[in-house]
């Protein structure tokens, strides 16, 4: 494909972001055109169309007849029906996370994707987070991951549980960082203000011995997106704030293998090491390499849209495939079944600070 016409389905908050960024991308690329937008809420669609100077479609059929690709940024519960109709017309799709609400739905979309020889990319945006990309080359193989994701309550996403709404971001990251099958999952959660689980925590054990603890809540007064890794080869610890982009890496290496030669950083590493107590003697000649990687100023959403466009035009695999999206849903479903099976979901609880 030499060029591509792309449409946006859904003009809510996220759909507006997609419309804005695709318009900017199209201005800078000769091979991409933002063809138009569609939403069942015609008033909202017209408002966004006027704001970003893009046309609106009267139906999905009209969009499918005019576009080569589309972004689905609707509520999660609508993903499957919309995606199936467009895939049957041979439309390439960028589908916001999660791919679908069930594994069976994901399987059907993957079947159509293969049958129609098109591309599906799933909008797991944290894969494109510059803070994560900045540390990936400095850490080893994760053996323990701790993920925390907190946000305030929003009526917009109460059609799915917090597991599919928020936790699935970290589920996808964990699966991408630990290349092993899952051995066991234990989980608990509660319903509070919706008919779905609003707070959840899970422990994921992998067959290679790695473990991940992940927590998600949409009942917090403060937003948080933090990730911590403990790794081998080399032994290292990384702390990432996925909201601010701040990241730190501590690597236990031989002195000659240290990446950070800055005397100021070496002094900082020494002072930080002192905070851990009397560990110097246990280091057996190793040194603590302290890194604060430079995090580039990158718009992650724009970056992942560019990758989708390139995958379609160049006929290459997307960064986050439909199979990746299915795996995340499978684990989310496993966690949800554990919560329900443990009878841990109940209707009242105190919102956290």
ZALOVEX-330357 format. One record per atom (N, C-alpha, C): y negated, x, z negated; residue in one letter. Coordinates in steps of 0.001 Angstrom, whole numbers, plus 500000, padded with zeros to 6 digits. Each point is the difference from the previous one (the first is absolute). Example, Ala and Ser with C-alpha at 12.3 -4.5 7.8 and 13.67 -1.06 7.14 Angstrom:
505690513190492200A 498810499110500000A 498800500900500000A 498950499650500720S 498810500820499940S 498910499230499270S 
This chain:
501195500850500000X 498805499150500000X 498756500884500000X 499103499765500960X 498790500808500121X 498859499497499130X 499950498693499773X 498960499419499154X 500558498759499327X 499313499536498979X 500530498912499196X 498898499040499561X 500297498714500141X 499139498946499459X 500646499496498721X 499226499998498914X 500549499658498700X 499214498866499371X 500706499073499341X 499380498887499304X 500296500051498512X 499217499262499220X 500180499940498547X 500284498558499603X 501036499802499208X 500377498670499512X 499757499964498501X 499114499114499566X 499597499928498601X 498642500641499823X 499048499229499506X 498632500520499846X 499528499911498552X 500957500156499078X 499620500112498590X 499396501366499742X 499986500411498750X 499386501280499633X 500620501158500752X 501338500060500012X 500686501101500672X 499879499882501511X 500116498780500512X 499850499797501438X 498625500405500493X 498970499775499181X 498655500428500371X 499921501520500097X 500629500701499045X 500022501461500060X 500644500476501302X 501124499393500360X 500686500381501235X 499108499757501206X 499329498863500008X 499118499666501129X 498880501021500126X 499377500316498890X 498896500971500000X 500459501364500498X 501113500495499446X 500449501342500337X 500548500086501418X 500701498966500440X 500504500014501373X 498850499983501002X 498926499296499648X 498819500017500857X 499419501394500111X 499958500708498874X 499473501366500006X 500931500945500760X 501301499828499804X 500967500840500706X 499889499785501507X 499884498741500405X 499923499680501426X 498764500613500654X 498930500137499242X 498778500597500541X 500187501482500288X 500929500630499287X 500197501445500134X 501221500381500838X 500731498977500484X 501186500272500810X 499913499225501308X 500359500641501089X 499986499326501289X 501262499185500235X 501035500220499133X 501299499368500226X 500260498801499096X 498990499559499242X 500194498904499050X 498840499025500067X 500337498701499942X 498979498961499999X 500342498945498950X 499044499679499156X 500167498890499064X 499762498719500783X 501087499299500309X 499918498868500921X 499474498724499338X 500377499762498725X 499553498777499338X 500721499779498692X 499620498949499288X 500566499689498692X 500433498537499950X 500929499704499092X 500467498618499834X 500234499710498529X 499588498796499588X 500278499506498651X 500031498482500065X 500899499403499218X 500047498538499936X 498693499427499478X 499310500772499168X 498682499613499511X 498977500378501069X 499687499049500874X 499139500287501146X 498590500406499586X 499509499413498909X 498649500336499544X 499926501464499590X 501011500430499228X 500040501403499572X 500165500922501207X 500856499633500942X 500213500825501186X 498711500157500802X 499280498905500165X 498738500063500743X 498983500875499272X 500002499906498677X 499081500811499193X 500278501494500195X 501281500386499914X 500366501408500165X 499796500443501451X 500318499107500937X 499791500330501408X 498539500276500310X 499117499186499440X 498564500183500214X 499516501283499327X 500509500270498784X 499567501164499243X 500346501299500716X 501188500047500614X 500452501244500627X 500009499921501531X 499398498954500512X 499816499850501447X 501313500076500761X 500939499190499569X 501308499943500644X 500378498535500199X 500717499706501068X 500379498629500310X 501099499470499092X 500155498690499981X 501033499348499200X 500968499264500923X 501240499883499549X 501023499270500745X 500219498635499354X 500407499045500811X 500270498654499499X 501417499850499470X 500894500927500359X 501397499891499584X 500684501355500072X 501172500093499358X 500798501209500097X 500467500219501432X 500328498898500676X 500464500098501376X 498933500624500901X 498753499608499764X 498900500551500787X 499847501491499726X 500111500382498724X 499911501419499644X 501134500781500654X 501236499467499912X 501160500694500555X 499876500197501507X 499403499028500676X 499851500089501460X 498952501029500407X 499118500370499075X 498870500872500341X 500115501395499406X 500960500218499094X 500069501273499266X 501320500727500216X 499953501303499841X 501202500831500012X 500531500216498592X 499105499922499016X 500361500273498609X 499146499142499084X 500452499883498750X 499258499189499044X 500187500533498592X 498984499778499177X 500058500280498567X 500180498679499270X 501022499918499151X 500224498801499190X 499505500282498594X 498894499351499631X 499374500211498693X 499837498668499279X 501020499163500106X 499995498689499354X 500634500112498610X 500157498867499324X 500762499994498757X 501437500418500298X 500640500627499028X 501350500531500202X 500986498936500452X 499907498811499435X 500956498944500314X 499949499572501462X 498913500340500693X 499867499623501413X 500417501124500948X 500275501177499489X 500317501139500861X 501154499727500952X 501097499484499448X 501219499876500798X 499827499057501177X 499490498807499764X 499897499009501085X 499062500484501106X 498891500626499601X 499049500509501000X 500610501170500761X 500596500940499282X 500571501186500646X 501124499615500954X 500832499079499607X 501112499599500868X 499488499429501316X 498992499144499928X 499446499399501223X 499402501053500915X 499304500976499430X 499370501020500824X 501013501011500549X 501002500343499206X 501029500912500491X 500760499394501176X 500232498713499945X 500689499325501109X 499204500092501295X 498666500211499869X 499142500162501173X 499807501471500374X 500698500891499287X 499921501422500316X 498738500679499509X 499433499512498898X 498771500566499446X 500335501056498942X 499387501177500105X 500121501022498964X 499237499541498760X 500528500318498812X 499407499445498787X 499725501053498923X 498812499899499424X 499677500646498730X 500013498873498972X 500930500037499054X 500149498929499018X 499631500540498630X 499007499396499381X 499613500434498667X 501188499883499044X 499981500855498970X 501106499970499036X 499929498719499170X 501138499518499502X 501330500421500404X 500358499420501360X 500983500591500647X 500390499562501332X 500300498505500021X 500828499554499085X 500353498580499845X 500226499747498513X 500449498803499668X 500304499689498599X 501475500185499669X 500872500075501006X 501435500157499754X 500600501039500942X 501136500542499592X 500715500963500836X 500512499331501265X 500478498756499889X 500520499279501169X 498910499824501057X 498780499700499577X 498890499876500942X 499694501342500661X 500026501058499209X 499754501340500552X 501053500352501042X 501255499662499724X 501088500278500944X 499766499300501335X 499522498766499953X 499745499251501227X 498863500639500802X 498954500462499323X 498900500652500714X 500458501322500618X 500836500738499285X 500521501262500542X 500874499727501222X 500789498938499942X 500833499634501151X 499138499710501221X 498928499231499805X 499108499673501105X 499253501223500503X 499604500870499074X 499311501228500386X 500855500822500961X 501285500132499698X 500904500752500851X 500261499275501314X 500177498685499917X 500311499227501201X 498845500004500990X 498777499970499494X 498821499936500861X 499405501373500291X 500595501061499406X 499545501378500215X 498512500153499690X 499609499547498804X 498613500127499552X 499969500784498689X 498803500241499484X 499818500759498770X 499495499096498886X 500531500212498783X 499456499385498791X 499614501131499056X 498762499973499531X 499579500892498917X 499624499137498809X 500434500409498809X 499726499251498773X 498834500651499268X 499086499170499488X 498764500501499411X 500121500514498583X 500913500942499770X 500080500658498693X 498959501114499979X 498783499629499658X 498840500868500184X 500040501261499138X 500712499958498868X 499995501171499125X 500675501211500645X 500819499785501015X 500573501136500736X 498888500836500638X 498845499352500239X 498887500664500666X 498906500415499013X 500274499818498702X 499003500345498994X 499742501509500033X 498763500424500213X 499719501441500119X 500329500795498745X 499954499353498829X 500348500704498768X 501464500401499999X 500855499116500492X 501430500315500087X 500253501073501051X 499381499840501152X 500207500981501067X 499518501392499609X 498992500056499119X 499450501295499594X 500971500801499139X 500907499317499276X 500898500725499092X 501415500153500550X 500338499294501064X 501383499986500473X 500548501387500296X 499178500874500551X 500480501335500358X 500111500938498797X 499469499589498845X 499968500875498825X 501050499661498961X 500599498822500104X 500985499579499001X 501405500222500535X 500962499934499108X 501392500153500395X 500671498648500175X 501291499952499718X 500774498763500114X 499861499195498716X 499431498792500058X 499801499219498776X 501316499646499309X 500040500246498686X 501153499586499198X 499601498891499026X 498709499842499795X 499509498910499150X 498630499573500523X 499832498708500207X 498723499446500456X 499588498875499062X 498739500014499625X 499431498906499208X 498841499397500786X 500070498705500239X 498975499313500791X 499449498825499205X 498667499892499980X 499329498895499325X 498983499384500956X 500057498682500132X 499081499306500903X 499554498700499316X 498720499962499650X 499448498861499275X 498815499431500768X 499833498690499931X 498841499364500634X 499694498700499275X 498851499409500335X 499654498696499462X 500736498894500727X 499931498811499453X 500706498850500569X 499253499468501220X 500749499634501033X 499420499422501206X 500858498841500475X 499388498851500183X 500735498831500501X 500507500225501423X 499388500954500700X 500314500227501410X 501446500426500206X 500609500648499013X 501322500563500201X 501051499399499081X 499770498829499464X 500967499407499088X 501167499332500726X 500069500142501335X 501163499468500720X 501207500919499848X 499786501223499486X 501108500924499747X 499826500622498620X 501075500614499500X 499961500640498685X 499228501309500062X 499676500532498826X 499319501294499932X 500879501112500568X 501313499772500030X 500912500997500565X 499747500153501497X 499872498872500708X 499715500047501437X 498527500227500295X 499138499650499070X 498560500124500207X 499509501424499752X 500307500570498838X 499483501313499607X 501077501079499902X 501070499700499277X 501008501026499742X 500613500549501280X 500049499191501045X 500661500424501236X 499314501213500622X 498694500188499742X 499317501215500456X 500723501231499461X 500249500003498687X 500609501160499353X 501495500080500289X 500639498859500184X 501405500020500408X 500146500756501315X 499137499683500961X 500070500678501298X 499737501495499848X 499003500372499200X 499718501423499795X 501189500714499363X 500586499380498996X 501134500605499308X 501168500207500965X 500289498988500820X 501102500112500958X 499731501081501044X 498725500205500338X 499668501032500986X 500063501398499400X 499849500112498678X 499960501304499336X 501355500440499446X 500884499029499747X 501328500315499466X 501043499577501037X 500511500941500790X 500936499668501084X 501436499844499501X 500236498956499224X 501337499781499441X 500219498510499792X 501263499604499929X 500333498607499731X 499721499668498536X 499794498724499745X 499744499531498632X 501321499704499308X 500122500480498765X 501205499774499211X 499856498778499105X 498831499848499387X 499827498909499024X 498529499677499839X 499713498734499743X 498640499540499701X 500040499115498763X 499089500244499078X 499788499080498876X 498534499585500035X 499729498759499648X 498626499498500135X 499743498849499053X 498719499800499698X 499568498842499207X 498641499562500514X 499640498752499720X 498722499492500479X 499678498655499396X 498767499545500208X 499569498721499437X 499136499237500995X 500051498686499899X 499057499119500684X 498901499657498997X 498779499902500481X 498894499671499099X 499126498916500597X 499262500313501059X 499048499056500572X 500459499396501321X 501129500430500512X 500497499447501258X 501455499589499817X 500580499454501045X 501409499634499962X 500903501161500388X 499378501155500237X 500743501203500345X 499796501048498910X 500814501039500026X 499900501076499017X 498665500717500172X 499234500102498908X 498665500615500045X 499969501416499446X 500981500356499190X 500106501353499436X 501451500433500094X 500233501240500396X 501376500471500137X 500081501501499783X 501148500426499497X 500285501429499873X 501450500229500384X 500266501127500653X 501359500267500462X 500322501476499869X 501269500281499759X 500520501370500008X 501019500079501131X 499784500945500909X 500868500158501159X 500714501341499883X 501333499972499931X 500799501221499912X 500684500252501339X 499899501235500491X 500560500376501293X 501278500814499822X 500829500006501019X 501288500691499906X 499834501510499915X 498854500533500417X 499772501443499915X 499451500432498643X 499906499045499056X 499527500312498655X 498528499737499776X 499250499699501042X 498574499705499855X 499805498617499384X 498853499839499351X 499659498736499342X 498545499662500282X 499717498717500142X 498622499534500161X 499753498840499055X 498900500064499277X 499545498886499169X 498735499440500636X 499979498715500272X 498879499398500708X 499553498736499283X 498686499882499836X 499403498853499301X 498929499377500876X 499963498676500025X 498972499293500764X 499544498774499226X 498698499754500025X 499425498844499318X 498784499516500774X 499843498697500118X 498783499429500558X 499246499209498937X 500111500485498772X 499341499349498860X 499182501003499190X 499481501009500648X 499265501048499302X 498503499874500253X 499207500353498994X 498544500027500178X 499554501229500778X 500863501007500044X 499676501235500712X 501025500239501100X 499526500421501157X 500906500336501094X 500481501435499837X 501239500235500378X 500574501337499884X 501071500179501061X 500006501189500633X 501064500370500927X 500305501473499763X 500960500276499127X 500308501378499641X 501466500320500271X 500212501257500367X 501338500474500334X 500181501382499397X 501150500217499351X 500306501302499417X 501389500431500458X 500133501282500371X 501280500551500454X 500409501173499136X 501270500096499704X 500597501216499473X 501031500439501039X 499904501241500445X 500781500429501165X 500754501301499743X 500990500241500851X 500722501275500043X 499712500697501322X 500273501314500030X 499890500801501240X 498641499918500671X 498927500474499446X 499920500626498673X 499837498946498904X 500204500429498759X 499737499108498887X 498507499713499968X 499665498731500080X 498589499658500112X 499740498612499432X 498728499788499684X 499540498705499507X 498720499660500758X 499929498768500494X 498810499564500728X 499520498688499415X 498684499883499847X 499375498775499509X 499000499534501049X 500150498754500459X 499145499475501058X 499338498708499543X 498712499908500229X 499289498739499856X 499751499503501419X 500760499003500420X 499936499531501382X 498735499204500290X 499258499650498958X 498738499289500193X 498847500975500224X 499874500991499123X 498894500948500091X 500304501182500931X 501289500243500246X 500373501138500825X 500182501287499220X 499757499977498694X 500152501207499199X 501477500346499858X 500328501274500172X 501385500426499865X 500063501386499370X 501062500234499235X 500253501294499375X 501471500347500201X 500266501280500220X 501373500476500139X 500188501222499119X 501082500011499226X 500382501151499179X 501357500469500512X 500076501259500440X 501236500545500542X 500430501198499170X 501265500025499590X 500552501130499256X 500664500936501002X 499355501114500291X 500470500905501054X 499917501456499519X 500590500890500780X 499844501426499727X 498560500400500331X 499435500948499291X 498593500370500210X 499648500260501459X 500900500649500727X 499704500325501398X 500046498765500915X 500571498884499508X 500111498783500811X 498850499028499760X 499126500347499080X 498896499096499655X 499093499788501216X 499655498741500233X 499119499663501106X 498540500140499609X 499700499762498716X 498619500013499533X 499653501382499439X 499150500736500694X 499608501342499572X 498614500025499358X 499343498842499955X 498650499923499455X 500036500301498498X 499263501002499528X 500015500342498567X 499594498835499104X 499044499189500459X 499554498863499200X 501134498993499826X 500740499745501110X 501118499075499915X 501123500581499144X 500189501306500075X 501024500629499172X 499658499864498522X 498712500172499683X 499548499838498616X 500192498548499560X 499681499060500892X 500178498575499691X 501467499680499750X 500878500588500825X 501431499780499827X 500477500521498651X 499474501163499602X 500377500577498711X 499569499105498841X 498775499474500081X 499510499132498930X 500787498698499953X 500356499480501163X 500796498771500037X 501383500249499431X 500582501146500324X 501332500329499509X 500012500081498487X 498914500477499417X 499913500094498541X 500071498628499346X 499596498977500740X 500042498637499456X 501434499496499834X 500939500623500716X 501389499578499915X 500744500638498843X 499320500833499241X 500652500642498867X 500492501390500355X 501028500447499304X 500494501366500151X 501053500078501103X 499555499790501237X 500965500014501098X 499980501315500779X 499023500849499710X 499874501249500751X 501273500841499920X 500586500089498788X 501203500810499820X 501188499430500749X 499996498681500212X 501131499366500682X 499902500095501514X 498909500545500503X 499792500029501446X 500723501159500675X 500500500964499221X 500843501078500504X 499387500721501200X 498760500392499846X 499344500772501042X 499390499194501125X 500167498714499962X 499417499146501025X 498523499741499675X 499268499507500967X 498588499687499787X 499733498553500384X 498967499423499395X 499632498616500296X 498913500015501069X 500343499496501158X 499075499930501130X 499309498642499954X 498687500011499811X 499234498762499844X 499184499745501262X 500255498863500634X 499335499666501252X 499272498668499897X 498809499945500561X 499291498726500173X 499705499873501491X 500962499477500756X 499874499990501459X 498748499265500478X 499437500514501070X 498862499345500639X 500502498728500675X 499400498872499615X 500414498715500564X 499013499598501086X 500438499890501241X 499079499659501092X 499471498581499870X 498789499796500493X 499401498669499996X 500545499223501197X 501087499283499767X 500667499273501066X 500136498542499610X 499705499090500934X 500240498573499783X 501465499738500311X 500796499735498964X 501446499868500176X 500362498849500927X 499267498886499913X 500304498853500858X 499729500333501461X 498889500647500259X 499687500412501361X 501040500993500513X 500428500900499135X 500987501002500366X 501319499350500396X 500461499027499211X 501283499381500335X 499904499130501250X 498837499400500258X 499817499251501247X 500040500937501206X 499392501169499857X 500048500992501074X 501444500429500272X 500775500183498946X 501399500386500177X 500788498893500698X 499709498753499673X 500667498881500662X 499671499984501491X 498730500137500312X 499572500009501401X 500693501132500759X 500048501181499405X 500642501140500650X 501501499770500197X 500637499379499011X 501435499728500111X 500296499058501162X 499153498986500182X 500205499049501086X 499712500648501351X 498866500656500112X 499596500579501288X 500924501140500424X 500428500821499031X 500844501155500310X 501490499710499888X 500334498761499609X 501400499586499852X 500753500914499036X 499390500210498833X 500583500838498963X 500209499169498732X 500870500430499092X 500249499227498773X 498765499943499113X 499719498854499391X 498892499907499044X 500280500830498751X 498947500312499261X 500167500738498745X 500811499187498998X 499679498710499878X 500741499098499102X 500679498955500879X 501293500139500183X 500741499142500916X 500410498683499349X 500517499106500829X 500518498728499490X 501172500237499061X 500790501043500263X 501121500329499118X 499481500461498638X 498920500776499999X 499365500393498735X 499529498761499241X 499373499080500733X 499531498768499378X 501133499186499413X 501123499972500709X 501174499268499510X 500540500628498715X 500057501342499957X 500500500679498802X 499152499660498779X 498690499976500180X 499104499667498885X 500243498577499515X 500197499073500927X 500280498610499628X 501330499899499277X 501000500737500471X 501313499980499369X 499907500429498538X 499240501084499738X 499842500478498624X 499174499017499184X 498951499431500602X 499190498994499303X 500850498799499623X 500886499590500894X 500893498879499717X 500972500352498877X 500496501215500016X 500910500472498950X 499287499951498648X 498776500497499953X 499216499979498762X 499770498572499527X 499636499120500922X 499741498606499637X 501249499335499448X 501149500262500620X 501259499416499507X 500355500523498619X 499686501265499746X 500237500560498669X 499129499298498957X 498753499759500352X 499078499318499076X 500498498596499690X 500345499274501043X 500469498624499813X 501334499982499258X 500883500925500354X 501308500049499354X 499918500322498522X 498999500765499619X 499810500334498588X 499223498928499251X 499641498929500726X 499235498901499405X 498736500512499348X 499361501005500632X 498811500604499423X 498716499348500476X 500080499172501030X 498794499353500506X 499750498724499222X 498866499922499331X 499658498786499279X 498558499627500300X 499537498875499483X 498767499402500489X 498731500370499250X 500086500619498835X 498776500336499268X 500070501406499465X 498879500694500083X 499870501352499446X 498534500301499875X 499664501046499282X 498607500374499803X 499603500999501076X 498931499729500783X 499565500974501002X 499669501333499351X 500312501097500699X 499760501311499419X 498554500432500156X 499614500933499161X 498635500518500064X 499816500862501229X 
